Amino acid sequence: MSSEKESPEAAHEPEQLALIRETVRTAKVPRAKPRTWRGAALAKELPVARVVVNKGSLHLDQFFDYAVPEELDEAAQPGVRVRVRFGAGAHQVKNGRREGGRLIDGFLVERRATSDYSGPLAALADVVSPEPVLGPEQLGLARAVADRYAGSLADVLQLAVPPRSARAEGRPSPEPLPPPAAPEPASWARYERGPAFLDSLARGGAPRAVWNALPGPHWAEEIARAVGATLASGRGALVVVPDGRAADRVDAALTSVLGEGRHALLTADAGPEKRYAQWLAVRRGSVRAVVGTRAAMFAPVRDLGLVALWDDGDGSHSEPHAPQPHAREVLLLRAAHDRCGFLLGSTACTVEAAQLVESGWAKGLFAGREQVRRAAPLIRTVGDGELARDEAARAARLPSLAWQTVREGLKTGPVLVQVPRRGYVPRLACERCRTPARCRHCAGPLEAPEQQELHCGWCGRGAGDWHCVECGSTRLRAQVVGARRTAEELGRAFPAVPVRTSGRDHVLDTVPGRPALVVSTPGAEPVAEGGYAAALLLDGWAMLGRPDLRAGEEALRRWIDAASLVRGQPEGGTVVVVAEPTLRPVQALVRWDPVGHAQRELAERAELGFPPVSRMAAVTGPPEAVEGLLAAAGLPSDAEILGPVPLPVVRPGGPRRPGDPPPGEQWERALVRVPPGSGAALAAALKQARAARLTRGGGDPVRIRVDPPDIG
């Protein structure tokens, strides 16, 4: 029943709705659904979009062509994020257009007039954002990294382009500032070629240098001055550091040298939205300088003039996600592709850095011996023989020399104590002959955490009646005493002195310059105001005795990093290292000669054919899978296969490191070695063989890692 008071507008509502429905029904071009864009007209110009889809499988490492609907023509520009249907079969074709499949993300890399594919194309489902985030330079770099590491382009792009934040994209980036004036050399004058390096950057040159930085707090400011010289030439600069603490120091130094608004800080601590906003500012050209951790190695800096890497020996520079590139190698690729300057700096020196100098690709940027003597602390050693005869060491695990050094150092400032492990007592050994204490049932290591009853760390059985199988002794000693146990012992030895710890669970950035004992694990040492008065480097044999090709290099790097925080010898700074004095890394520390140590290591590896003189790839997986892949791969004729050898079985519920096999499974590892010049062929052969296995269907458990950092 209708009311007489019904308004004229209401009376015409059914008639209007019917008219709208009839118009939609009889329209020549119905509005297409974004799901398939069925029946929608295509773009009049360049109707084909070439897309890299977010599928990291090696057998899908290629571009895919999609049709561009007319409604997406304006937004579908090269570099934008898109959504596409993937996986539709050739039988799923309607009205000349492929349909079906699953919606996945991708990047549009090119618009084309025609497609190389002769069949019907699926349409772009949507343009996620009109913001171009993938330029041709980044795409070329990602392709080069994928080929070098036998990986897929999609996996590299996942590392190179951060996740989108719509709010960050909606905000404009600040206007770029004009180039600053070139900074003064300042502390760079301590290096023989330091001022010339900065001058070359300021004039638009592309110098390449391996920089052995002097100990002390000046390295961050020196990096900032190199960045400032590059910006003065109108170009951009990129600095990659191992962790957030180092990034904060360089960030503060850049602000001090250049002022606010000239650089971006890219670290995970900033949070996704802020980090993406900073990344967009770099992509849009608002800022020309970047400092960040590992992921910043792909930062899209415009007109790149300098790439710099600090402490390339730090394991944080090695990406754990596929294809596991190393920041040093990525920056080397960028320096070669962009023809820009290159700076590899550290207080230590890796074998790879020494090879860059020996090959002539880079020049050494070193200080004279007189400068080294003024900046470095006095290094003293305590060998195992002296430690065994020292009654003071039995009382508090400190030899007399270390005891005296701590006592004298505490009169003027804090003292650093470096311990190779965190926690309490990770491993035990016979006190008399130092044979490792093992379980009689499973041969696992015996432990006594928190001074509890002795038990096996693998099977959990008690071992209260343990005795040494070599000498019969029933007394145990800590093979490596953790940081917390060391802090307790030092607290008893120096009851009036505060003791602070810094390790993985709680890392201190800085400590005051007041007298205190600071116990730290390697890499977690806080910076002391005014520098430490002294440092103790305990249990050196534990780091030197690791079954790793890099054990000596890594131990020396850890020692030098800690000793660099100590005041120079003219100011009374002293470091005591508890390690055998005749060993090469210990002698290099005493002479403060990390470059000479790296050069000798490089010469030995050249004789033995070990990396970096050779290129190497690790192939791990179940025995039959490793054997099958190596047999099918068309390896270079000069390739040499080492192994395979079984890997330790990971017990269920136990700790796992990246790359470990699944718990309880027996895997093997084979190393494939080739001489220089064949690395690209090796990576291509392994990638092709694994892609072929994936194409045949089923999961492939084989893992490939090119240039593994740890080869045992």
Salt bridges, closest charged atoms under 4 A:
GLU15 OE1 - HIS12 ND1 3.58
GLU22 OE1 - ARG25 NH1 2.75
ASP61 OD2 - ARG143 NH2 2.67
ASP61 OD2 - LYS687 NZ 2.57
ASP65 OD1 - ARG50 NE 2.89
GLU70 OE2 - LYS44 NZ 2.47
GLU71 OE1 - ARG31 NH1 3.39
ASP73 OD1 - ARG111 NH2 2.69
GLU99 OE2 - ARG38 NE 2.83
ASP105 OD1 - ARG83 NH1 3.08
GLU110 OE2 - ARG112 NH1 3.68
ASP116 OD2 - ARG50 NH2 3.18
ASP116 OD1 - ARG112 NH2 3.37
GLU131 OE1 - ARG284 NH2 2.83
ASP147 OD1 - ARG143 NH2 3.28
ASP147 OD1 - LYS687 NZ 3.76
GLU169 OE1 - ARG164 NE 2.88
ASP199 OD2 - ARG203 NE 2.84
GLU221 OE2 - ARG225 NH2 3.03
GLU222 OE2 - ARG190 NH2 2.77
ASP251 OD1 - HIS263 NE2 2.51
GLU273 OE1 - ARG167 NH2 2.76
GLU273 OE2 - ARG171 NH1 3.04
ASP303 OD2 - ARG288 NH2 3.46
ASP311 OD2 - ARG557 NH1 3.01
ASP312 OD2 - ARG328 NH1 2.91
GLU319 OE1 - ARG294 NE 2.87
GLU319 OE2 - HIS321 ND1 2.81
GLU329 OE1 - ARG148 NH2 3.33
GLU329 OE2 - ARG328 NE 2.97
ASP338 OD1 - HIS337 ND1 3.07
GLU352 OE2 - ARG550 NH2 2.47
GLU370 OE1 - ARG373 NH2 3.13
GLU370 OE2 - ARG374 NH1 3.66
ASP384 OD2 - ARG434 NH1 3.71
GLU408 OE2 - LYS411 NZ 3.16
GLU431 OE1 - ARG475 NE 2.90
GLU447 OE2 - ARG427 NH1 2.96
GLU450 OE2 - ARG484 NH2 3.02
ASP465 OD2 - ARG440 NH2 2.92
GLU489 OE1 - ARG397 NE 3.54
GLU489 OE2 - ARG485 NE 3.07
ASP505 OD2 - ARG422 NH1 3.56
ASP539 OD2 - ARG397 NH1 2.79
ASP548 OD2 - ARG546 NH2 3.16
GLU553 OE2 - ARG550 NH1 3.22
GLU553 OE1 - ARG605 NH2 3.72
GLU554 OE2 - ARG557 NH2 2.98
GLU554 OE2 - ARG558 NE 3.03
ASP561 OD2 - ARG557 NH1 3.35
GLU601 OE2 - ARG584 NH1 3.29
GLU601 OE1 - ARG605 NH2 4.00
GLU604 OE2 - ARG584 NH2 2.51
GLU640 OE1 - ARG673 NH2 2.69
ASP700 OD2 - ARG690 NE 3.47
ASP700 OD1 - ARG693 NE 3.32
ASP707 OD2 - ARG148 NH1 2.67
ASP707 OD1 - ARG615 NE 3.21
